[in-house]
Amino acid sequence: MPSLQRLRPDHAPALLAFEQENRAYFAASVPDRGDDYFTHFDARHSSLLAEQDAGLIHFHVLVDGSGEVLGRINLVDVADGSAELGYRIAEKAARQGLATSAVLRACALAATEYGLTTLRAATTVDNAGSRAVLARTGFVPIGEVLLGGHPGISYTRDLGEALDGATR
């Protein structure tokens, strides 16, 4: 089982490789990060680590035994006991339960390590995989949103509920 690790400076090369290898796959279901993301990756990585050190975000990577990044699970917009959850799993690792497992672990960390009480998430209507992950991990749909111009659904999860209460 891959480990969920808090983002560190030494993750940069593997994380960049993950994003480059999966760019087209991700762009099929979420807005593309754009060329600037890749051109200025090192500076962005350093900036995100500074924000993480300040407690504004909590970034994690899902890493296999060889150090390859198979996914990322992010908690952003941390404020007032809540944060926005985002995640990506590599195409070659999709449909293996890794997203569900990683999201459950991130929910536990959010409650126990970061003191959060609520998580929010959103996905496009046509992203059945993400909708299923959110449902399996205890997120409840709360409304419709637009994501990059595409119809989406917003979700919430109360972390005060039993963390193992989500179906697996």
C-alpha positions as CSV (number, residue, x, y, z in Angstrom):
1,M,0.0,0.0,0.0
2,P,1.5,3.4,-0.9
3,S,2.2,5.8,1.9
4,L,0.6,9.2,2.3
5,Q,3.4,11.7,3.0
6,R,3.3,15.4,3.8
7,L,4.8,17.3,0.9
8,R,8.5,18.0,1.3
9,P,11.2,19.7,-0.8
10,D,12.7,16.4,-1.9
11,H,9.3,15.3,-3.5
12,A,9.7,17.9,-6.2
13,P,11.3,15.8,-9.0
14,A,8.8,12.9,-8.5
15,L,5.9,15.3,-8.2
16,L,6.8,17.1,-11.4
17,A,7.2,13.7,-13.2
18,F,3.7,12.7,-11.9
19,E,2.1,15.9,-13.2
20,Q,3.9,15.7,-16.6
21,E,3.1,12.0,-17.2
22,N,-0.6,12.5,-16.3
23,R,-1.2,15.9,-17.8
24,A,-3.5,14.8,-20.6
25,Y,-5.3,12.3,-18.4
26,F,-6.0,15.0,-15.8
27,A,-7.0,17.6,-18.4
28,A,-9.8,15.2,-19.6
29,S,-11.7,15.7,-16.4
30,V,-10.3,18.9,-14.7
31,P,-9.0,22.2,-16.1
32,D,-5.4,22.0,-17.3
33,R,-2.8,23.6,-15.1
34,G,-1.3,25.4,-18.1
35,D,2.3,25.6,-19.3
36,D,3.4,28.1,-16.7
37,Y,2.8,25.5,-14.0
38,F,5.5,23.3,-15.5
39,T,7.8,26.1,-16.5
40,H,7.9,27.6,-13.0
41,F,7.4,24.3,-11.1
42,D,10.4,24.7,-8.7
43,A,9.4,28.2,-7.7
44,R,5.8,27.2,-7.2
45,H,6.8,24.1,-5.2
46,S,8.9,26.3,-2.8
47,S,6.1,28.8,-2.5
48,L,3.6,26.0,-1.6
49,L,5.9,24.6,1.0
50,A,6.2,28.1,2.6
51,E,2.3,28.3,2.7
52,Q,2.2,24.8,4.2
53,D,4.7,25.9,6.9
54,A,2.4,28.8,7.7
55,G,-0.6,26.4,8.1
56,L,-2.5,27.8,5.1
57,I,-2.5,24.6,3.1
58,H,-1.6,20.9,3.8
59,F,-0.3,19.0,0.7
60,H,0.3,15.3,0.6
61,V,1.6,12.9,-2.0
62,L,0.8,9.2,-2.3
63,V,4.2,7.5,-2.8
64,D,4.9,3.9,-3.7
65,G,7.9,1.9,-2.4
66,S,10.2,3.1,-5.1
67,G,9.5,6.8,-4.4
68,E,7.2,7.3,-7.4
69,V,4.3,9.7,-6.8
70,L,1.0,7.9,-7.6
71,G,-1.3,10.7,-6.4
72,R,-1.7,13.9,-4.5
73,I,-4.2,14.9,-1.8
74,N,-4.4,18.6,-1.0
75,L,-6.2,20.6,1.7
76,V,-6.3,24.2,0.6
77,D,-8.0,27.4,1.8
78,V,-7.5,26.3,5.4
79,A,-9.5,28.7,7.7
80,D,-11.9,28.6,10.6
81,G,-11.6,24.8,11.0
82,S,-12.3,23.9,7.4
83,A,-10.5,23.3,4.1
84,E,-11.1,22.4,0.5
85,L,-10.1,18.9,-0.4
86,G,-8.6,18.1,-3.8
87,Y,-6.9,15.0,-5.2
88,R,-5.4,13.4,-8.3
89,I,-4.4,9.8,-8.9
90,A,-2.1,8.7,-11.7
91,E,-3.8,7.1,-14.7
92,K,-1.9,3.9,-14.2
93,A,-3.0,3.7,-10.5
94,A,-6.7,4.6,-11.1
95,R,-9.6,2.3,-10.3
96,Q,-7.6,0.4,-7.6
97,G,-9.1,2.1,-4.5
98,L,-6.1,4.3,-3.9
99,A,-8.2,7.6,-4.1
100,T,-10.7,6.3,-1.6
101,S,-8.0,5.1,0.8
102,A,-6.0,8.3,0.5
103,V,-9.0,10.5,1.0
104,L,-10.0,8.6,4.1
105,R,-6.4,9.0,5.4
106,A,-6.5,12.7,4.6
107,C,-9.8,13.1,6.5
108,A,-8.2,11.5,9.5
109,L,-5.1,13.8,9.3
110,A,-7.4,16.8,8.8
111,A,-9.2,16.0,12.1
112,T,-6.3,14.7,14.2
113,E,-3.2,16.6,13.0
114,Y,-4.6,19.8,11.6
115,G,-7.6,20.4,13.9
116,L,-10.1,20.8,11.1
117,T,-13.8,20.1,11.6
118,T,-15.2,20.3,8.1
119,L,-13.9,19.6,4.6
120,R,-15.4,20.8,1.3
121,A,-14.9,19.3,-2.1
122,A,-16.2,19.7,-5.7
123,T,-16.1,17.7,-8.9
124,T,-17.6,18.0,-12.3
125,V,-20.9,16.1,-13.0
126,D,-19.2,14.0,-15.6
127,N,-16.4,12.8,-13.3
128,A,-18.2,9.6,-12.0
129,G,-15.0,8.3,-10.4
130,S,-14.5,11.4,-8.2
131,R,-18.2,11.5,-7.3
132,A,-18.0,7.8,-6.2
133,V,-14.8,8.5,-4.1
134,L,-16.5,11.4,-2.3
135,A,-19.6,9.3,-1.6
136,R,-17.6,6.4,-0.3
137,T,-15.6,8.7,2.0
138,G,-18.6,10.3,3.7
139,F,-18.9,13.5,1.7
140,V,-22.5,14.7,1.1
141,P,-23.6,16.7,-1.9
142,I,-24.8,20.2,-1.0
143,G,-25.3,22.0,-4.3
144,E,-24.4,22.7,-7.9
145,V,-21.3,24.7,-9.0
146,L,-19.5,25.6,-12.1
147,L,-15.9,24.3,-12.3
148,G,-13.9,25.7,-15.2
149,G,-17.2,26.4,-17.0
150,H,-18.4,22.8,-16.5
151,P,-21.4,21.8,-14.3
152,G,-20.3,20.4,-11.0
153,I,-21.4,19.3,-7.6
154,S,-20.1,20.7,-4.3
155,Y,-19.8,18.4,-1.2
156,T,-19.1,18.7,2.5
157,R,-17.9,16.3,5.2
158,D,-18.3,16.9,8.9
159,L,-15.1,15.5,10.5
160,G,-16.8,15.4,13.9
161,E,-18.5,12.3,12.7
162,A,-16.8,9.0,13.3
163,L,-13.8,9.0,10.8
164,D,-14.3,5.3,10.1
165,G,-18.0,5.8,9.5
166,A,-17.7,6.1,5.8
167,T,-18.3,3.0,3.8
168,R,-15.3,1.5,2.1
